[in-house]
């Protein structure tokens, strides 16, 4: 097994969530899944301490699940597959309370190489249909970088030798040139 497996999805693609559930089930069946980390829940939230027989309501409460942003109907099956297998589910996203600070943290600009930073800025422009004022591109890019770094930190903390930590996130967060991989060791 690899230390980390990043599954980048299109958020409104049910086939992607089905594949994610199947990957969780396959890794868990082989005893190779260390943890399931999610963009869909904030860092600090987890199912650690819940039994495999926990109810969906208990799991949603533990993760402080935001159904408006992430429909449980879509993500519940992958989350519950991990819980049923006795595998911790970890919130990996930057907490909302830290986003404002990230916007002004210019040290985040140095987290990516010049080309990757330019590409990330362009992705922010495109992701907002080129309607975002140019003065907001830098701050919004910093949030994206901080989110990727938070997810990478969650993966690193969950690492278990000989097992895989699985991250489920949007495709851009899993992009090798821009996302979470930029904040993970290359070995």
C-alpha positions, 0 to 999 in steps of 0.5 A, a space after each residue: 500500500 501507498 502512504 496516501 491515496 488522493 481521490 479527486 472528484 467532481 462534487 456533483 458526480 454520483 459515480 465518483 462517490 460510488 467509486 470512493 465507497 468501493 475504494 474504502 471497502 476494498 482497502 478496508 477488506 484488506 486491512 490496509 485503510 488507516 483513515 478516511 480524510 475528507 474535504 467535506 469536514 473541517 480539521 478537528 472533527 472525526 469519528 475517533 471513539 465511535 464504534 463501528 455500529 454508530 448511527 448515521 446521526 452520531 457520525 454526522 454529529 461527530 463530523 459536524 456535517 454540513 448537509 447544505 454544502 455536502 449532501 449526506 445522501 451523496 457522501 454518507 455511503 463512503 463515510 459509513 463504509 469506513 465507520 462500519 470497517 472500524 476506520 476513523 473518518 477525519 475532517 481535513 479541510 481548513 476550519 472556516 474560522 481560520 479562512 479570514 486569517 489565511 486571506 491575509 497570510 502572505 507567507 502562503 504565497 511562498 508555499 507554491 513555486 511561481 508557476 504553480 502559484 500563477 496556475 492556482 490564481 488562474 484556477 481561482 479566476 476561472 472558478 469564479 467565472 472571472 467575476 471576482 475583482 482582481 484584488 480578491 485573487 490573491 486572498 482567495 488563492 491563499 485560502 485555497 493553498 491553506 486548505 490544501 496544506 490543512 488537508 496534507 497536515 491531516 494526512 500526515 498526522 494519520 499516517 500508519 506504516 503499511 497502511 493507506 490514508 485515503 483523501 476524498 476531495 475535489 479534483 483541484 485539491 488532488 492535483 499534483 501540480 497545485 494541490 495537496 501533493 505540493 504539501 506532502 513529502 516526495 518520498 
